[in-house]
Amino acid sequence: MPCEHCVKKTERSDEEKKRLINRLSRLEGQIRGIRAMVENDAYCVDILTQSAAARSAFGAFNRELLRRHIEGCVVRDIKAGDGEVVDELMDIIGKMMK
């Protein structure tokens, strides 16, 4: 486990945290709704429709977080001469595209 001062962190404004947490709260609600649909033997197509909506919502969350990462963390690190951040960015984009 890395030492405490070696771990990367991202400072977020209260407004940004609130936006991200609101998105995650809506996602949690959608997932709970899908679970209830399964438990109540809902029609497969209805469950799949809700699952697609949750996937879309998760995509929106990821796009918002990725935009913030590029505009903040990536730009900052490149300006500081840390080119490794580009490899890190490409790795995460690759994971997101799977």
Kinemage of the C-alpha trace (Angstrom):
@kinemage 1
@onewidth
@group {chain A} dominant
@subgroup {mainchain}
@vectorlist {calphas} color= white
{ca met a 1} P 0.000 0.000 0.000
{ca pro a 2} L 1.430 3.409 -0.960
{ca cys a 3} L 2.355 5.873 1.714
{ca glu a 4} L -0.176 8.582 2.545
{ca his a 5} L 1.716 11.426 0.852
{ca cys a 6} L 2.283 9.346 -2.344
{ca val a 7} L -1.402 8.807 -3.151
{ca lys a 8} L -2.853 10.995 -5.884
{ca lys a 9} L -5.971 12.931 -4.968
{ca thr a 10} L -8.237 15.387 -6.734
{ca glu a 11} L -9.631 18.353 -4.876
{ca arg a 12} L -13.240 19.031 -5.883
{ca ser a 13} L -15.398 22.019 -5.153
{ca asp a 14} L -18.486 21.477 -3.027
{ca glu a 15} L -20.601 22.148 -6.124
{ca glu a 16} L -18.766 19.522 -8.168
{ca lys a 17} L -19.019 16.945 -5.382
{ca lys a 18} L -22.739 17.661 -5.089
{ca arg a 19} L -23.262 17.168 -8.850
{ca leu a 20} L -21.353 13.883 -8.909
{ca ile a 21} L -23.032 12.569 -5.756
{ca asn a 22} L -26.468 13.496 -7.136
{ca arg a 23} L -25.729 11.513 -10.293
{ca leu a 24} L -24.581 8.542 -8.208
{ca ser a 25} L -27.676 8.757 -6.008
{ca arg a 26} L -29.907 8.609 -9.082
{ca leu a 27} L -27.923 5.608 -10.312
{ca glu a 28} L -28.362 3.868 -6.956
{ca gly a 29} L -32.100 4.445 -7.226
{ca gln a 30} L -32.170 3.030 -10.734
{ca ile a 31} L -30.249 -0.081 -9.664
{ca arg a 32} L -32.566 -0.615 -6.690
{ca gly a 33} L -35.509 -0.275 -9.067
{ca ile a 34} L -34.054 -2.868 -11.416
{ca arg a 35} L -33.462 -5.227 -8.510
{ca ala a 36} L -37.088 -4.807 -7.426
{ca met a 37} L -38.199 -5.551 -10.980
{ca val a 38} L -36.222 -8.818 -10.945
{ca glu a 39} L -37.586 -9.730 -7.516
{ca asn a 40} L -41.128 -9.049 -8.752
{ca asp a 41} L -40.715 -11.090 -11.942
{ca ala a 42} L -41.056 -8.075 -14.253
{ca tyr a 43} L -41.038 -8.665 -17.997
{ca cys a 44} L -37.489 -9.074 -19.386
{ca val a 45} L -37.824 -6.241 -21.908
{ca asp a 46} L -38.948 -3.862 -19.168
{ca ile a 47} L -35.903 -4.781 -17.053
{ca leu a 48} L -33.586 -4.432 -20.039
{ca thr a 49} L -35.045 -1.002 -20.800
{ca gln a 50} L -34.304 0.148 -17.257
{ca ser a 51} L -30.854 -1.428 -17.414
{ca ala a 52} L -30.108 0.503 -20.618
{ca ala a 53} L -31.237 3.715 -18.910
{ca ala a 54} L -28.910 3.013 -15.970
{ca arg a 55} L -26.032 2.294 -18.337
{ca ser a 56} L -26.674 5.613 -20.079
{ca ala a 57} L -26.737 7.419 -16.731
{ca phe a 58} L -23.452 5.772 -15.754
{ca gly a 59} L -21.994 6.902 -19.072
{ca ala a 60} L -23.035 10.484 -18.334
{ca phe a 61} L -21.365 10.247 -14.908
{ca asn a 62} L -18.164 8.919 -16.490
{ca arg a 63} L -18.131 11.623 -19.182
{ca glu a 64} L -18.515 14.366 -16.587
{ca leu a 65} L -15.748 12.935 -14.420
{ca leu a 66} L -13.473 12.368 -17.431
{ca arg a 67} L -13.990 15.951 -18.630
{ca arg a 68} L -13.044 17.259 -15.179
{ca his a 69} L -10.007 14.975 -15.110
{ca ile a 70} L -8.769 16.188 -18.506
{ca glu a 71} L -9.466 19.870 -17.843
{ca gly a 72} L -7.918 19.764 -14.381
{ca cys a 73} L -5.575 16.906 -13.556
{ca val a 74} L -4.228 16.134 -17.038
{ca val a 75} L -3.598 19.765 -17.976
{ca arg a 76} L -1.953 20.443 -14.603
{ca asp a 77} L 0.328 17.419 -14.831
{ca ile a 78} L 1.363 18.109 -18.438
{ca lys a 79} L 2.220 21.705 -17.523
{ca ala a 80} L 4.316 20.299 -14.660
{ca gly a 81} L 6.206 18.080 -17.130
{ca asp a 82} L 4.548 14.796 -16.159
{ca gly a 83} L 3.969 13.062 -19.502
{ca glu a 84} L 2.957 9.816 -17.785
{ca val a 85} L -0.496 11.313 -17.250
{ca val a 86} L -1.168 10.838 -20.988
{ca asp a 87} L -0.523 7.084 -20.715
{ca glu a 88} L -2.764 6.974 -17.656
{ca leu a 89} L -5.476 8.833 -19.582
{ca met a 90} L -5.230 6.480 -22.557
{ca asp a 91} L -5.444 3.458 -20.236
{ca ile a 92} L -8.618 4.708 -18.562
{ca ile a 93} L -10.219 5.669 -21.877
{ca gly a 94} L -9.458 2.150 -23.120
{ca lys a 95} L -11.148 0.656 -20.066
{ca met a 96} L -14.168 2.907 -20.526
{ca met a 97} L -14.561 1.876 -24.163
{ca lys a 98} L -14.783 -1.873 -23.427
